[in-house]
Amino acid sequence: MKKFLPWIITFLIVAWIIAKMIPVKEPPGFDTGGFGRLPILVNGRVMPMDTLARLSLLAMNHHGTCTTFDGKNVPQVRWLLDLFMIPEHADAAKVFEVTNPEVLGLFGWQETTGKATNYSFNDFKPFFTEIEKQAGLAAQTESATRNAFQRGVIKLHDALGLYVQLLNTVQADDSPDFGKELQTFDLAIRPGMQAIREREANRSFNKQDLERILLFTRRYQDLGEIRYAYAIPNRNGATDADRWEHISQALLSAIPAGEIPYPATVYGRLISAYREGNADEFNKVIGEYNQYLEGAIPQEVHRTRLEFLFSQAQPFLQAAILYLIVLLFALVSWLKWPKTLGKTALILLLLAFLIHTAGLVTRMYLQGRPPVTNLYSSAIFVGWGSVLLCLFLERFYQNAIGSVCASAIGFVTLLIAQNLQLDGDTLEMLRAVLDTNVWLATHVVMVTLGYSATFLAGFLGIIYILRGLFTRSFDEITAKSLGRMMYGVVCFATLFSFVGTILGGIWADQSWGRFWGWDPKENGALLIVIWNAIILHARWGGYARERGLAAMTVFGNVITSLSWFGVNMLGVGLHSYGFMEQAFAALLIFIVSQLAIVALGMLPQKYWRGVAVTDSSSISMLSVAPVTRSDRLDAGRAGATLPD
């Protein structure tokens, strides 16, 4: 029974994870899932309505949630459905988060609960003029010097602006029933065009028909002034930019064409059915429209459906949960049942890595890019690269150290990614300077693998120090094994960091006309290379043994974190496209923790519980000084041996 226990545990956990990845069955009624799969063009990329709903709510409150006027939490896509089709319901939903007391003071409100409260669009309607005024004044201040009130009022202004744009995505927000409006418009097109032609020919014309079509024209021109998302596919578009239209463009193009494009009529029918509570008609139209889209834009339909499933499955969240479970099993295996728990941890680690890999590959397919394109994807890839290296370590050493490192780094990096995705679209279109798959697949991947290896070496150093200080199981074999692991990983990190930095210089020469410009990001990459080289030279020269190596690799975590995230907080330089400031406190805490571990590693030998720790501070001059060839010859004649 004990032999099969790892497989039984794995089967139960796998069944639980798969159950979490399967989309929840929808209740009977409106096919909100079908609506959530519909494609729409936003910020240059086609995404499902479900993604638009999630990203929009995240821009309005940090939880990305919607609470109706009667206190019920509704799915994000259902909120978007109300916003598009019954705006009066959406206007009463609590979606706007305001935390700054000075911003609340503008409206005569006061926060008394001690935590953030969400407000509705209706709550802010009486204060639009004041919000516009204060946001305009705040915008005149440089972003780096804005105070909390200025940042808060600008964020609220932007969220309200986004809300208004969404309101007018598939209809004019003041339309009582857009489906019936389109029917009236359709009846007015031909008589109106006839009146226009007769007026141009100086013949008598029907003034009522002319005024009606001009009224619709002005209405849809005004609607086009607040475009944001493009929901209407255009089969006649000559370029990629023309393949999608805003509802206003589609309706204006219907006037000379003589008929309304089919996708526009679909949204009119959907709105009428939804407002009337006719779920059968709504679902029927969704099915018909999906068939049309499969023939008109099959590639976009496939990608949006895959992205919808990808968002529902949340593979990186499931992988993070598995990594945490692996970490617990691996740590306990050091204390009890090493074979059973160690094997279970390794099997679950492989499963977590497969899910991690599947999510990474899916992202690459959806974006059509190499794995690293922004800070979010770099966190995903750093974790993936570290886990891959750890699997090799575990294959050769089979002491659960690889499993512990893999699970810990995998969990932490995916946790970082989980927080970074709150900043917006993680599959966003690339800036022009990054729009090259060749350099993204070479320079960026190489540098990121260098991050992975440097962090892994640092984590091995943390294990060395903490086990040596606090456990008696830290024997000479473990110390030597960890020393070899750290040394090998640092060699790997040096190679990839150096090659990646050189490739970055070549890319910079092609893009900006200079190989090196002492840009903060370039300096950070150089510091990683230099520090890893210092570690190797200290090891080769005999200036650092296992204990010194551990302390140096842990300090490498500080340098790598500053290069990876720290320089992005400066907001300067040619690499400032990844600017972020909200993670400063977390970065500072991480740096302090690493420095504390380095300090622990420097404690005198008497405080270490491990029995075989080499105290680098007590190494003799003979063992510290580099050993020359003549030293070895002299020692050989005397029958002595010198340390390697």
N, C-alpha and C positions, 0 to 999 in steps of 0.2 A: 504493500500500500504506500509506503514511504517513497518508493521509487517513482510512483505515478503522481505523487502529491504536487510537484511543480506544474505538471500538465493540467491537473484538475483546477488548481488555483488560476492558471493562465486562462483556461476555458471560461471560467466564471467571470473573470475580469473582462475578457474580450467580448463576451455576450453583453455585459453591461455597457461597454464603450460603444458597441455597434448599435445598441438600442438608443443611445443618446444621439447618435449621428443620423438616424433615420428621421426624416421630417415628421412632425406631429400631424396626425390625421385631422383634416379640417372638419368642423361641425357642419351639418346640413345648412343650406342657405346660399348666400352669395359666394361665388368662387373667388375668394380673395387671393388664393394661391395662384390661380390662373391670371388674375390681374397683376400680381406681383412678378410674374415671369415676363410680362410684356416689355419689349425693348424701348428705350428712350435715350436720346443723345444729350449728355450733360458734360460740360467742360471738355469737349473734344473727344469723348469716348462713349460708346454705347454700353449701357448698363441696364439691368432689370429694374422695374419700378420698386421692387423690394429694397434694392440697394439705395436708390434715391431716397426712399422713406427713412432708412436708417441714418444715412449721412445728413439729411436735413434735420432730423431730430437731434442728432449729436451736435449740430451747430447751434441749437436752441437751448439744450440742457445737457450736462455732462453725462447723464445716465442714458440719454437717447430714448426716453420714455414719453408716453402720452397718457394723461389722466383726463377723462371726460368731465363735463360739468357736474355729473352726479357722482364723481369719485371713483369711477371704474377705470382700471388700466386696460387699454386696448392694444392689440398688435400694431406695430409701426405701419404696416402696409394698409391696415384698416383706417388709420388716421389719414394717410395720404389719399385714400379713396374718398373719405369725407371731404378733405380739403379740395380735391378736384371737382367733386360732384354735388356736395351739399355744404357749401362754404359756411353757412350760418351755424351748422353743427361744429365745424372745426374751429370757428372763431371763439367758441365758448370753452374749448379744451385747454387745459393747463399744460402748456409746453415751454413757456419762456422762463428761464431760470435767471433770477437776479439775486446776487449775494452781497453786493456792496451797499452799505447802509446809506451812503450819500446819494446813490442813484435812487434808492427807494424814497429818500427824502424829497426828491424832485416832485414826487406824486403825492406827498403827504402820508406815505405809508411808513410803517415801522416793523422791523422783523422782531418777533417776540418768541419764536419757537427755538431759537438757537441753531437752526439749520436752514439750508436753502429751501425756499418756497418757489414753486412754479406759478406763473400767472398766464392768463389767456390773452388773446389778441384783443378781445373786447375790453379788457382791463386797461389797455394802453391807448385805446382810440381817443380819449379826451386829451391826451398828452402828446400827440404826434408832433405838433409844432414845437413844443419845448424840447422833445428828444432830438428833433432835427437841428435845432439851434445849438444845443449843448454838444452834439456829435460834431457839428461843423467847427465849433471852437476847439474841441479836443483834437481834431484832425490837423489843426495848424501847428500842433506841438510835435516834435520829432518822436517817433515811436519808442526810441530807447529811453526817453526822459518823461514819458507819460506817467502820471500817478494812477493809483488804483481806480479813482473815480473816472478819469478820462478813458482808461481801458474798458471799464465796465459800461460806460454809456455808448462807446463806439461798438462794443460787442452787441449790446441790445439793439442799437440802430441797424447793424448789419443783419441780425437775426430777423428783425421785423421786415427789412427790405427783402430778404430771401423769402419770407412767408408770402409777401404780396406778389412776388414773381411766380411762386408756385401756384398761388390762387388763379393766375391767368395763364396757366400752361396749356390746358385743353379747352378752355372756354373763358369768356369774359366774366369776371367775378360778380358782375351786377346782373347777369342773365337769370331770369326766374326759372327758365327751362331751356337749356341750350339746344336740346333736340328739336323742340318746336321752333326755336329761333332759326335753326338751319333749314327747316322746312319752309319757313317764310322767306328766307334768303334765297333758297333754290327757286322758288316761284318768282322772285323779283329779278333774277339774273337776266333771262332772255328779254323780257319787256324793257328792262333798264338799258341793256346794250343796244336794243333797237332804237330807243329814244336818243341815246348818245350818237348813233350813226346818223339818224335823221337830223339832229341838230347840227352835226358837222357838215351835212349836205345842204344846210339852209332850208330844210323842209320842216313842215309842221311836225311836232312831236308831243308826246304825252308828258306833261310836266310832272304829274304825280309819279309816273314810272321813273323819270329821271331823278327826282328828289329822293325816292326810296333807295335807288341803287347808290346814289351819292352818300346817303346817310349810312348805309352799310359800309361803304368804302372808308369813310372817315372813322367809323367805329373800329374797323379792323386795323387801320393804320395806327390809331391810338393804342390798340392792344399790342401791336408789335413793338412799341416803345419800351416795354418791360419784359422783353424776352429773356429767358434763362434756360429752360429745358425744351428740347425739340422732340415732340412726340409723333410727328407725322413723317413716315418714310416716303421718299420721292423716287419712284422707279425711273424717272426720266432725268435724274441728276447726272450731269456729265462728269463731275469730280466727286471725291469723297466728301468734300465740304458741302456739296449741293444735295447729297443723298438723304438729308433730313431737313425738315422744315418745322418752323413754329406754326401753331394753329393759325395765326394771323396771315402768314405767308401763304399757307395752303388755301385759305379762303379768298385772299386777294387774287391769287392765280386762277381761281375758279371763275372770276368775272369775264376775262377774255376767253377762257376755255369753254364757258357755257355750262359747266357742271362742277359740282363739289367733289373733290377727291374722295375716294372710298374710305380711306382711314379717318378722314375728318367726320364723315357721316357715322362711322363706327362709334366714335367718342360721343357724338350727339345721341345715338341710340342707347349707349351705356348710361349716360347721364339721366336720360328720361326713365329708363328701367330702374335705376338705382333710387332715384327720387320717389318713384311710385312704389318702391318696395317689391318690385317684380323680379324675384331671384331667377325664375325659369328663363325669362327673356334675357336677363343680364348674362347668365351662363351660356345661353345659346349664342349670343353675340360674341362673347369671348372665344368660343369654339370656332365660329366662322372666321373671326379675325386671325386666329392662330393659323388656320389653313391658308389664308391669304399671305401671311407673313412668311410661311415656309416656302411659298413659291416666289415671293418678291425678294426677300433678303435671307436666304437660308443660313448663311454663315453667321450673321449677327444673331439670328434666333437660336442657333446651337450654342453660341457663346453665352448668351444671356441666361439660357436655361441651365447651363453648367454652372455659371456664377451663382444662380439662385440656389442650386443644390449645395454648392460649395459653402455659401453663407449659412445655410441651414445646418450643415454637418459640423462646421467649425472644427476642422481637423487639427489646427494648432492648439486650440483649447483642450481637445481630447488628448493630444500628445503631451501637453503640459501636465495634465492630471496623471497620465501614465508615468511620466518621468518622476513625479513626486512619489508615486507608489513604489517605483523601482528604488528610489533613494532610501525609503524606509526599509524595504527588504534587504538592500545591500548593507546598510548600517547595522541592522540587527544581525546579519550573517557574520559580522566580525565578532559578535558576542556569543551567538548560539546557532546551532544547526548550520554551519557554514556551507556544506554541500547542498542541502535541500534549498535553503533560502537563496544561496548564491546562484544556483541554477535557475530558480524561479525569477530572480532579478534579471538575469541575462536574457531569458526568453522574453520577458515583458519589455526589456530594453530594446530588443530587436523589433518587437511589435510597434513600440512607440516611434522608433526610428523610421519604420516603414510608413507609418501614418504621417510623420513629419516630412518624409521625402515625397509622398503622394501630394500633400498640400503644397509643397514647394514647386513640384512639377506642374500642378494645376495652375498655380499663379503664373508661372512662366508661359503656359499656353494661353491663358486669358489675356495677359498683357502683351504677348508676342515679343518678350524681351528676355535677356539673361536674368539670373536669379536676383541680382542686387541692383535696385534702381532708386531707392530712397532709404531713409533711416529705418523705417519699419521692416523693409525686406532685408536690410543688413542685419538686424537683430535675428530674424528668422534664419539667415544663412550662417551667421556666426555660430549660433547654437547647433545647426546641422553639421557644420564642419568640425566642431569640437566633439560632437557625439561620434562622428565617423572615426576620428583619430582615437577616441577612447575605446571604440570597439576593437581596433587593432591592438591597443595596449592590453585589453582584457584577453584577447586571443593569445598573446605571447606570455603574459604573466599569470593570468588566471588566479588573481588574489582579491577580486571584487573592487580593487581600487579604480579600475577602468569604469566599472558600473557606477560607482559613487560619483566619480567626476562627470561622466556622461549625463547622469540623471540630474545632478545639481546644476550643471551649466545649461543643459537643455531646458530645465524648468525656469531658471532665472532669465535666460534670454527670451523665452516665449512669454514670460510674465512682462518683460520690458516691451515686447512687441504688442502685447495685449493693451498696454497703456498708450503706446504710440499710435495705435489705430484710432484712438479717440480724437486725433488731430484732424481727421478728414479722410478723403478717399485714398486708400493704400494702393490702388491700381491706377492712380492718376497718370495723365499724359506727362511725358518727360519734358523738361526744359530743353531749349534748343541746344545748349552746350553739351547736354548729355545724350542727345539723340543720335547715338551710334552704337549699334550692337557689338561691333568688333571690339571697341575699347571697354565697353561694359562687361564683355565676356572675358577680357584678358586683365587689364589693369585693375578694375574694381574687384573682380573675383579673386585675383591674387592677393591684393591688399587685405580683403576681408578674410581670406584663409589665414593670412598672417595674424590678424586679430584673434581668430579662433585658436590658433596654436599658442599665441602668447598668453591668452587667458587660461588655456588649459595648463600650460606650464605653471602659471601663478596659482591655479587651484591645487595642483600637485604639491606646490610649496606650502600652501595652507594646510593640506592634509599632513604633510611631514611635520610641521611645527605643532599643530594641535595634537596629533597622536603622540608625538614625542613628549609633549608637556603633560598630557593628561591621562595617558594609558600606559599600562605595563606591557601590553602586547606588542609594543614597538621595539622589535628586536633588530639585530644587525642585518638579517636578511631583508627585512622590510625596508630598513634605511637605505641599503644598497640598491634595492629594486627601485625605490622612489628616486634615488639619485640618478640612476640610469634613465628612468622615464623623463625626468626633468631635462636632462642633458639632451636626449634625443628629440624631444618636442621643441626645445629652444633652437636646435639646429634647423629643424623644419620651419619654425617661425622666422628665423633669420633669412633663410633662402627665399621664402615667399614674400616677406616684407620688402626685402631688397629688390627682387625682380619686379614686384608690383610698383614700387616707388620709381624705378627706372622707366617702366612702361608709362607711368603717369607723367613723367617729364616729357616723354616723346609725344604723348597726347597733347600736353600743354603747348608744346612747340608747334604742333599742327593747328591747334585752336586759337592760341593767344600770341603766337610768334615768339615765345621764349620758353626755354627748357625748364628754368627754375626762377622763381620770383620771391622766395621767402614768404609765401602765403601761409597763414596760420595752419591750414590743413596740410600743406607740404611740409612745414616744420614738424608737425605732429608725426607724420609718416617717417620722417628722417630720425626723430627721437626714438621711435620704436626700433628701427634698424640699429642705431648706435647703441641703445641699451642692451639689446640682444647680443650684439657683438662684444660688448663689455663683459657680459655674463660668460660667454664662451672663452674669452681671453683670460678671465679670472680663473676659470676651470682649467684651461690648458696650462696656465702658468703656475698652478698649484696655490693660488691665492685664496681659493674658496673650495671647500669640500662640500659634502651633501648639505650640511646645515647652512653654510653661507650661500650655497646655490639656492636653497629654499627661500631665504630672506630676499635675495635679489630677484627671483622670479615673482614673488608676491609684490614687490615694488613695481615690477613690470606691469601689473594690473593697473596701477595708478597712471602710468604713462600712457597705456593703451586706452584707458577710459577718457583721458583728457584729449587724446587724438581723435577718438571715435565720436564723443559727445561734446567735450569741453570746448573745442574750437568752434563748434556750431553755435554756441551760446554767445560768442563774441559779436556775431552779426556783421563781420567785416571780411573783406577779402573776396577773391573770385569764387570761393567755395561756400559762400554764405547762403546758398540756395537751400540748405538744410537747417536754417536758423530755428532755434528753439530756446526758450528761456524757462519754461515751467518745470524742467527737470533739474534745475540747479541745486535745490536742496537735497534731492536724492543722490546726485553726483557727489556732493560734498560729504554726505554721510558715508557713501561707499569709500571715498578716498580716506577718510578718517579711520574707517574700519580696517582698511588694508595697512595703513601706517601702524595701527595698534597691533596687528598681527606680526608685522615686521619687528616691532619693539619686543613682543613676546618671544620671538625667535632669537633675540639677542640676550635673553635672560641667562645668567650663569648656569653651568651644568648641574649644580646641586638642586636646582628647581625643576629639572626635567625628570619625569618618571620613567621615560624610556631608558633602557639599559645600554644602548649602543649608539648614542648620539655623539658625533665628533664635534667638539667645541672648536670652531674655527679661530677663536681668539687665543687658544692655547697651543696652536700649532707651532712647532719649532721653526727656527729660521731655515734649517736644512730642508724641511718639508714644504716651506712656503716658497723658497727661492726656486726659480726655474732650473731644471736639471739639464746640464749641457752634456754633449757627447764626451768631452774630456773627463767630466765628473764620473761618468759611467765606466770609462776605461780605467781610471785610477781606482775606483771602487772594486772593479773586477780583479785587478791585480792583488788587492788586499784581501780578496775573498769576501767582501761585503756586498750588500745589495742596497740600492737606492729606491725610494718610492716612485711609482709611476705617476 
